[in-house]
Amino acid sequence: MKENITEVKGVKIIPLGGLEQIGMNITAIEYEDSIIVVDCGLSFPDDDMLGIDLVIPDVTYLKDNISKVKGFVITHGHEDHIGALPYVLRDVNVPIYATKLTIGILENKLKEHNLLKTTKRKVIKYGQSINLGCFRIEFIRTNHSISDASALAIFTPAGTIIHTGDFKVDYTPVFGNTIDLQRFGELGKKGVLALMCDSTNAERPGYTMSERTVGKVFDNIFAENLKNRIIVATFASNVDRVQQIINSAAKYGRKVVVEGRSMVNIVATASELGYINMPDNTLIEIEQIKNYPDEQLVLITTGSQGESMAALSRMAASIHKKITIKPGDTVIFSSTPIPGNEKAVSKVINELSMKGAKVIFQDTHVSGHACQEEIKLMYALTKPQYAIPVHGEYKHRMKHAEIAQSMNIPKENIFMLSSGDVLEVSGEKGKVVGKVPAQGIFVDGLGVGDVGNIVLRDRQHLAENGLLIVVVTLEKYSNQVLSGPDIVSRGFVYVRESENLMDEAREVVVNALDKCLSKNTSDWGKMKNEIKDSLGDFLWKKTKRNPMILPIIMEV
């Protein structure tokens, strides 16, 4: 006789971003009629995304299931985890839960986008749990390169999911306490269904150094450069780093100037909430620089990634209104280039060096992400049934999968997902059961999603080959050519030096028109295609280039 066993339904884990690149982290977790969303970040455009400012996740799936969505739970306040919220909240307006500093930074963003009044937000303390639909979510203290980072324990009817957020194990953090390893161990003893763990540094062996080690390096640099003005570029969100620069400045009797919009915003928020301790009379306004000699000044600025509009890049290019780089300045890059930014960073370093500045970029940075031994520690403590490497490019997650295997997670229980995959896991089994839309959406100026792949392809074409416009005026009814064809070139050839080519091109267009008229073709679409094809063939033969050709036909 068969017994009736009610099958436990699986919980669905749906990453909508953050698995193909470092950035744009967002994951939906769904059980029956409840969905919660972990993080909602943006990523920065690749070189081939011409003119695009930001890339945000596609939340079509959340819009289609809006009645189920209970809230956003945010792990920490970095752009790649909160940056897309102002765009996404317009369509998915649900409450946001996060720790104090994270909410503080987010409120700055919401203010800029006029969303403060319409967005519910709640500050959560470590160890506190919230109930959203059929989920209970607990915030667990971790360390990262921004204060108030947390991991999430998500208790679902199918089992417990742990999402580490971005983390490292720092036994001597600059601010706050060390990561709550004990809590991870307790959860591991009770049984963890799945671990979603940070992969950013999975290729690096060993441990990540403590943030404190950077403080010692700063002290040494300050001691060696007593006569020079010191400029430090770092990530605005790395509040602990900023604190250490302030500590060294205070120790050596220097005044601190904070420069760069995001830096000013975050330092103000962090000071207000008590995450930065600024000794009295240390901070001065940028206008007061002229009242102090160089050896009494430290500038903390944005632009450590070589971004063209950031404060340091403007100083290097001599277009900063208030600060001019001069020989003897010591410039410290307190970050490593994010993959893809290496060229921009070395350009800024070269420009600074040409102006006589001394540039330091060794040993002035430690990562905020776990290296291999810390990832192993996370597996040893939580003992998950399933491993889901997140946050990183494919190569990082592949290495992470190897680490998970070395920690006795069976290969079939490790899921290398792509954004948009729907993974269903329960105590019995785990498998990918579907796919939802998860292409990035491009933000260009004020337009969100109005520039797609086709527009980008056109931009690429224009950027690589230029544009030719052919203007012809035809007589109404008889279709006789009244004026033209005139050819205008932009970004294809310099017309004054290529008059012969232009004359021949005009001939080609005239012949194409004659051909159409001799066949009595009055369909303008066909005429335009004929002009495009014949002119395209001619130019390719002559120049081996393919400009974009736009025929314009007018009738009088």
Order of alpha helices (4+ residues) and beta strands (2+ residues): beta-beta-beta-beta-alpha-beta-alpha-alpha-beta-alpha-beta-beta-beta-beta-beta-alpha-beta-alpha-beta-alpha-beta-alpha-beta-alpha-beta-alpha-beta-alpha-beta-alpha-beta-beta-beta-beta-alpha-beta-beta-alpha-alpha-beta
